Amino acid sequence: MDLISFGPQEQIVWPASVLAGIAMSAAVYDLTRQVSSRCFKGYDGLNEMHKIEWNNRGFSTFHALAAAAVSLYLLVLSDLFSEDARGTAIVVDRKSWLSDGMFGVSLGYFFTDLAMILWYFPRLGGKEYLLHHGLSMYAISLALLSGKGHFYILMVLFTEATTPFVNLRWYLDLAGRKGSKLYLYNGLALFVGWLVARIILFVYFFAHMYLHFDQVRTVFPLGFYSILTVPPLLSLMNLVWFWKICKGMVKTLCKMKQSVSAKTD
C-alpha cells in the first residue's frame, strides 16, 4: 500500500485525534454517569451492567453527533468535494486536516467501544457489533493512512446520525416508557432517519461510485477491493437492522392502536 507522506501535519493530527477519541469516550462515559446519577431518579436503582451500558451509550451518542456534524459539513457545506471545483485533485484523492482529525477521533471511539464490547461480551453487543466495528475501523484506518476515499468514508460516518435514536429507544425501554408518545415519535424518527441515512444514502453511495469508477480504479489495490467489498457488507447489515426496525415499529403501532380501542370501548 502506498501511504501518503507522514508530514508535519499528519505527525500531529493522526496520533492526537486518536488519543482525543479515546479521551473523549472516557470523559463522556464518566460525565454521563455523574449527570445521570443526579438528574435521573431511576439510574441509581439500575443493576451494574445496565449502568455500564447506559454510560456506554452516552459516549456513543456524543460521537455519533460529532461524526454526523463534521461529515455533513465536509460533504455538503464545504467545497472540498464539489464537482465544480477546478484545479483540485480527483474526488477520491481529496482530504483535509478536518477529515483526518474526524477519522482519528472515530478510530479512538471505535477502539474504546470495541474494547468494552469484548470485555463484557456479549452483554454490550453480539457478533454483529464486532463485525460492524471491525469493518468500520478497517475502512477508516485505510482511508486515513492512504489519504484515499475520504469522500466515501465520510458518507459512511454520516450514517452514525441514526445512533442517538437507537440509544434513546434503549433508554426509554429500560425506563419502562415503551407505551409513551416519546417512544412512538422516536421510533418514527428512527425509521425515517435509518431509511434516509442508511438505505437511500447507500444507494447514492453506490451510484456515485459507479459514475466515478474511473477515479475509484486509481486507488491502490487493497483500497480498491476494500471499496468494492466493505460498503456492500455494511449495507447488508443496515438492511437487516432496518427490517427489524420496521417489524418493531409495526408491533408498537398495533399495540397503541389496541390500547386506544380499549379505552374508547
C-alpha positions as CSV (number, residue, x, y, z in Angstrom):
1,M,0.0,0.0,0.0
2,D,1.3,3.4,-0.9
3,L,1.0,5.6,2.1
4,I,0.9,9.3,1.9
5,S,3.8,11.3,3.2
6,F,3.7,11.4,7.0
7,G,4.4,15.1,7.1
8,P,4.4,17.6,9.9
9,Q,0.6,18.0,9.9
10,E,-0.1,14.2,10.0
11,Q,2.5,13.7,12.7
12,I,0.3,15.9,15.0
13,V,-3.2,15.3,13.7
14,W,-3.2,11.5,13.5
15,P,-2.0,10.5,17.0
16,A,-3.6,13.5,18.7
17,S,-7.0,12.8,17.2
18,V,-6.9,9.0,18.0
19,L,-6.0,9.9,21.6
20,A,-8.6,12.6,21.7
21,G,-11.2,10.0,20.6
22,I,-10.2,7.7,23.5
23,A,-10.1,10.5,26.0
24,M,-13.5,11.8,24.7
25,S,-15.1,8.4,25.2
26,A,-13.7,8.1,28.7
27,A,-14.7,11.6,29.7
28,V,-18.2,11.4,28.3
29,Y,-18.7,8.0,29.9
30,D,-17.8,9.5,33.3
31,L,-19.9,12.6,32.7
32,T,-22.9,10.5,31.7
33,R,-22.6,8.6,35.0
34,Q,-22.4,11.8,37.1
35,V,-25.2,13.6,35.3
36,S,-27.5,10.5,35.2
37,S,-27.0,9.9,38.9
38,R,-28.0,13.5,39.7
39,C,-30.8,14.0,37.2
40,F,-32.5,10.6,36.7
41,K,-34.1,9.1,39.7
42,G,-34.1,5.6,38.3
43,Y,-30.4,5.5,37.5
44,D,-29.1,4.6,40.9
45,G,-31.6,1.7,41.0
46,L,-30.2,0.1,37.9
47,N,-28.0,-3.0,38.2
48,E,-24.3,-2.6,37.4
49,M,-24.5,-4.0,33.9
50,H,-27.3,-1.6,33.0
51,K,-25.4,1.3,34.4
52,I,-22.3,0.4,32.3
53,E,-24.4,0.1,29.1
54,W,-26.2,3.4,30.0
55,N,-22.9,5.2,30.3
56,N,-21.5,3.5,27.2
57,R,-24.5,4.7,25.1
58,G,-23.7,8.2,26.4
59,F,-20.4,8.5,24.6
60,S,-21.8,6.5,21.7
61,T,-24.4,9.3,21.2
62,F,-21.8,12.0,21.6
63,H,-19.5,10.5,18.9
64,A,-22.5,10.0,16.6
65,L,-23.5,13.6,16.8
66,A,-19.9,14.8,16.2
67,A,-19.3,12.4,13.3
68,A,-22.6,13.3,11.6
69,A,-22.0,17.1,12.0
70,V,-18.4,17.0,10.7
71,S,-19.4,14.7,7.8
72,L,-22.3,16.9,6.8
73,Y,-20.1,20.0,6.9
74,L,-17.4,18.4,4.7
75,L,-19.7,16.7,2.3
76,V,-22.4,19.4,1.8
77,L,-21.4,22.8,3.3
78,S,-17.7,22.9,2.3
79,D,-16.4,22.9,-1.2
80,L,-13.9,20.2,-0.5
81,F,-15.7,17.6,-2.7
82,S,-17.5,20.0,-5.0
83,E,-17.7,18.7,-8.6
84,D,-17.4,22.3,-9.8
85,A,-14.0,22.8,-8.0
86,R,-11.3,23.2,-10.7
87,G,-7.6,22.8,-10.3
88,T,-8.1,20.3,-7.5
89,A,-7.4,16.6,-7.2
90,I,-9.9,14.0,-8.2
91,V,-12.6,13.3,-5.7
92,V,-11.1,10.1,-4.3
93,D,-7.8,11.9,-3.6
94,R,-9.3,14.9,-1.7
95,K,-8.8,15.2,2.0
96,S,-8.3,17.8,4.7
97,W,-7.0,18.1,8.2
98,L,-10.6,18.0,9.5
99,S,-11.4,14.7,7.8
100,D,-8.1,13.3,9.1
101,G,-9.0,14.5,12.6
102,M,-12.5,13.1,12.4
103,F,-11.2,9.7,11.3
104,G,-8.7,9.7,14.1
105,V,-11.4,10.6,16.7
106,S,-13.7,7.9,15.3
107,L,-10.9,5.3,15.5
108,G,-10.3,6.2,19.1
109,Y,-14.1,5.9,19.8
110,F,-14.5,2.6,18.0
111,F,-11.4,1.2,19.7
112,T,-12.8,2.1,23.1
113,D,-16.2,0.8,22.4
114,L,-14.9,-2.4,20.9
115,A,-12.7,-2.9,24.0
116,M,-15.8,-2.6,26.2
117,I,-17.8,-4.9,24.0
118,L,-15.1,-7.6,24.1
119,W,-14.6,-7.2,27.9
120,Y,-18.3,-7.6,28.6
121,F,-19.1,-9.8,25.7
122,P,-21.9,-10.5,24.7
123,R,-23.8,-8.2,27.2
124,L,-23.0,-4.9,25.3
125,G,-23.5,-6.4,21.9
126,G,-23.2,-9.6,19.9
127,K,-21.1,-10.7,16.9
128,E,-22.8,-8.2,14.6
129,Y,-21.3,-5.4,16.7
130,L,-17.9,-6.9,16.4
131,L,-18.3,-7.2,12.7
132,H,-19.6,-3.6,12.3
133,H,-16.9,-2.1,14.5
134,G,-14.2,-4.2,12.9
135,L,-15.2,-3.2,9.3
136,S,-15.5,0.4,10.3
137,M,-12.1,0.6,11.9
138,Y,-10.5,-1.2,9.0
139,A,-12.1,1.2,6.4
140,I,-11.3,4.3,8.4
141,S,-7.7,3.2,9.0
142,L,-7.2,2.5,5.4
143,A,-8.5,5.9,4.3
144,L,-6.6,7.8,7.0
145,L,-3.2,6.1,6.2
146,S,-3.6,6.3,2.4
147,G,-5.4,9.6,2.1
148,K,-7.8,8.0,-0.4
149,G,-11.6,7.7,-0.4
150,H,-12.3,10.2,2.3
151,F,-15.5,11.2,0.4
152,Y,-16.9,7.7,0.8
153,I,-15.8,7.1,4.4
154,L,-17.4,10.4,5.4
155,M,-20.7,9.2,3.9
156,V,-20.4,6.0,5.9
157,L,-19.7,8.1,9.1
158,F,-22.7,10.2,8.4
159,T,-24.9,7.1,9.0
160,E,-24.0,7.4,12.7
161,A,-26.7,10.1,12.7
162,T,-29.2,7.4,13.5
163,T,-27.4,6.2,16.6
164,P,-28.9,8.8,19.1
165,F,-32.4,7.5,18.1
166,V,-31.3,3.9,18.7
167,N,-29.9,4.8,22.1
168,L,-32.9,6.9,23.1
169,R,-35.1,3.9,22.3
170,W,-33.0,1.7,24.6
171,Y,-33.1,4.4,27.4
172,L,-36.9,4.6,27.1
173,D,-37.3,0.9,27.1
174,L,-35.2,0.5,30.2
175,A,-37.2,3.2,31.9
176,G,-40.5,1.5,31.2
177,R,-41.6,4.1,28.7
178,K,-42.4,1.9,25.8
179,G,-46.0,3.0,25.9
180,S,-45.2,6.7,25.8
181,K,-45.7,9.1,22.9
182,L,-42.0,9.9,23.0
183,Y,-41.2,6.3,22.4
184,L,-43.5,6.3,19.4
185,Y,-42.2,9.6,18.0
186,N,-38.6,8.4,18.5
187,G,-39.4,5.2,16.7
188,L,-40.8,7.1,13.7
189,A,-37.8,9.3,13.7
190,L,-35.5,6.2,13.8
191,F,-37.4,4.7,10.9
192,V,-37.2,7.8,8.7
193,G,-33.6,8.5,9.7
194,W,-32.5,5.0,9.0
195,L,-34.3,5.0,5.7
196,V,-32.5,8.2,4.6
197,A,-29.1,7.8,6.2
198,R,-28.5,4.1,5.9
199,I,-30.6,3.0,2.9
200,I,-31.1,5.9,0.5
201,L,-27.6,7.3,1.2
202,F,-26.0,4.0,0.3
203,V,-27.9,4.0,-3.0
204,Y,-26.4,7.4,-3.7
205,F,-23.0,6.0,-2.5
206,F,-23.0,3.1,-5.0
207,A,-24.4,5.3,-7.8
208,H,-21.6,7.9,-7.2
209,M,-19.0,5.1,-7.1
210,Y,-20.3,3.7,-10.4
211,L,-20.3,7.1,-12.1
212,H,-16.8,7.8,-10.9
213,F,-15.4,4.3,-11.3
214,D,-12.5,5.6,-13.4
215,Q,-11.4,7.5,-10.3
216,V,-12.1,4.7,-7.9
217,R,-9.8,2.4,-10.0
218,T,-6.9,4.7,-9.4
219,V,-6.9,3.7,-5.7
220,F,-4.2,1.2,-4.7
221,P,-5.3,-2.5,-5.0
222,L,-6.1,-3.1,-1.3
223,G,-8.1,0.1,-1.1
224,F,-9.9,-0.6,-4.4
225,Y,-11.0,-4.1,-3.4
226,S,-12.0,-2.8,0.0
227,I,-14.3,-0.2,-1.5
228,L,-15.9,-2.9,-3.6
229,T,-16.5,-5.2,-0.6
230,V,-16.8,-3.4,2.7
231,P,-19.6,-0.9,1.9
232,P,-21.9,-3.7,0.5
233,L,-21.3,-5.7,3.7
234,L,-22.3,-2.7,5.8
235,S,-25.2,-2.0,3.5
236,L,-26.4,-5.6,4.0
237,M,-26.2,-5.2,7.8
238,N,-28.2,-1.9,7.6
239,L,-30.9,-3.7,5.6
240,V,-31.2,-6.5,8.1
241,W,-31.4,-3.9,11.0
242,F,-33.9,-1.9,9.0
243,W,-36.1,-4.9,8.7
244,K,-36.0,-5.4,12.4
245,I,-36.8,-1.7,12.9
246,C,-39.8,-2.0,10.6
247,K,-41.2,-5.0,12.5
248,G,-40.7,-3.3,15.8
249,M,-42.5,-0.1,14.6
250,V,-45.4,-2.1,13.2
251,K,-45.6,-4.0,16.5
252,T,-45.6,-0.8,18.5
253,L,-48.3,0.9,16.3
254,C,-50.5,-2.2,16.6
255,K,-50.2,-2.2,20.4
256,M,-51.0,1.5,20.6
257,K,-54.0,1.1,18.3
258,Q,-55.3,-1.7,20.5
259,S,-54.8,0.4,23.6
260,V,-56.7,3.3,22.1
261,S,-59.5,1.0,21.0
262,A,-59.7,-0.5,24.5
263,K,-60.0,3.0,26.1
264,T,-62.8,4.0,23.7
265,D,-64.7,0.8,24.4
